[in-house]
Amino acid sequence: MASQGSASPIYRSQEWQITRARALRAANYICCFCGTGLRGRGRSRVDHVVPIAKGGAPYDLGNLRCLCPSCDNKRHSEKGRGGAEKPQIDAQGFPEGWR
């Protein structure tokens, strides 16, 4: 999800503000990954499952998930150390626990 300061005009639109509020209500203001409460200023992120840049629907509730800032940062490498975690590789070059 882009922050309010994002270059994308979508995040400044009234339609996004309404959709964002609907997504938070549908999630009962709970992070979908860790269960943290999302009520309060700066405590919620509404993230696109399929990024808009990759063809994701910007206002489709089915393409949105509600996250706390910590979980959002873990899932986006551009926001910190996030992104997919790399598996540990054993001495033979296989992911640990694979065999």
Number of C-alpha atoms within 10 A of each C-alpha: 20 15 12 11 9 11 10 12 10 16 18 14 11 10 12 15 14 11 18 22 13 13 22 22 12 13 15 14 21 19 24 15 12 11 11 17 15 20 13 8 6 9 15 22 23 22 20 20 15 15 15 15 8 7 8 14 16 22 18 11 15 12 17 23 21 27 28 23 17 16 17 23 17 16 17 14 12 10 13 12 12 15 14 10 9 7 10 10 12 11 7 7 8 12 13 12 9 7 5
